[in-house]
Structures are given as structure tokens and as C-alpha cells.
Amino acid sequence: MVPFIFALIYCMPSLSSAAGEEKTFLALSFGKTTEDYIQFTPSDMSPFQSSFTGCAWIKNQHDASYGPMILHLGPRDQIIMGSNGYWNKVKTHLDLSGRFPEKNVWFHYCLSWSAGGEQKVYINGEEVGSRSASSSNLTMGGDISLGLNAQSSKGSSYIFGGQLFKLNLFSEVLSSSEIRQMSEAGMCSSIEMEHETRKLKWERILTEPRYGNVVEFVPEECISYVMAKLDKMMSLLKEI
């Protein structure tokens, strides 16, 4: 039924707003080996050179010590957003042990950073940790890896091995109230699409090369949301 819904959206150019949201209902499930990841070279990282906020919905399914959700690997370690903490480009680790939900529970994760300012981590809309950040900007170049620390030689302890949904990078430090609104709106809303500073988009990430066992799926929590959109589209069709 769900593939039919997406096919219908694609076939209705008059419903352009719905088409723009179609891919936001797709999540990714990563296998639990070093062969299961996404890696690509971003066309332009300059919007995030002096500040950024990265947000996503995550479900941990692996006991990794520093399982990376996203790694931007430039000339040096640049951005590591781990499923249980954050490691910045000068290897200043913000330890958040014990602050993350248990495995198999979706939670909203945001990391904000500004050169010479602060790095902050939010879980389900609440700030859980912060510390000062390096004053130097991010250097450009390099690849982005999802689900695996491409620089690590520590094997399975550095594997994400979970589920990832709506990972977006914004070219500014979002306020605590904006982050809270995203979390409270729920994982199936499209509130993040309203931000003009959303420069690295989930829709783009879903088109990037995948390696090993990385599978698309629609989270159960969003199926009823999709069905409601289908009902609305059917009503619009009757008016055409």
C-alpha cells in the first residue's frame, strides 16, 4: 500500500507540495557490520564553515561505544555526530554517557556548533550537554560517511548499526526553541522543511550511494500520517 501512495504522489504534478515531502517519510536501517554505510562527497560544505546545526531522528540498535551517525572527514576530523555523543574537529569529546535513551526507542538528536562559540547537544528538545568550541572554521573538502567511522580501525565498536530518519544540516545555530519545536512536532511532521538554512537535506542523502545492508523503510509511526495525506489527495482528485 505504501509504495502505491508514493507512486500516486509522483504521478500528480499538480500536487507539488506533496511530492516535495514524499521522501521525508523514508528512513534508513543500517546493518551491524563495517560493510554497511553511506559515503559521498558533498558538493559544497562552505555553508557550514563557521556554524551549523545537525538534527535527526535516531534509533540505536547497537552497543557501539562511539557509534557515528554522521562523519565529515576533511583534512582532519571535522564533524563527528555520534549516537552517544560528539567529537569535534580538534578531538574535544563531549561525553554524554548515560544521557541517551535506551536501544530501540526513537529519539530526536540535534548538535549545534559555532566557531569560537559553543557546541551543544539536544535530546528530544532538551539541552543535555555543552562546551566551548574551537575558534577556527571547518576546513573544506573530504567525504561524508553515515553509519561508520571511515577513519577508525577499531572494528564493530565504531559502527552505528541503527536506524536513521530525517538527518538535515542547517547552516546556522538553531535556537533552543526552534529545536524544541522540531522535537515536539514529532518525527512525521515536515517542520524542518520550513527552514531556509537547511542546506544538506535528507532528500539528497537518500539518493547517495549505499554499501552493504542499508535499507529504506517507512517507520510505523508515520504510516497513519501518510494515509491521512493520501485521503487528502484523494479529496483533491475529486475536485479536479
Secondary structure, 3 states (H helix, E strand, C coil): CHHHHHHHHHCCCCCHHHHHHHHHHCEEEECCCCCCEEEECCCCCHHHCCEEEEEEEEECCCCCCCCEEEEEECCCEEEEEECCEEEECCCCEEECCCCCCCCCCCEEEEEEEECCCEEEEEECCEEEEEEECCCCCCCCCCEEEECECCCCCCHHHHECCCEEEEEEEECCCCCHHHHHHHHHHCCCCCHHHHCCCEEECHHHHCCCCEECCEEEECCHHHHHHHHHHHHHHHHHHHHC
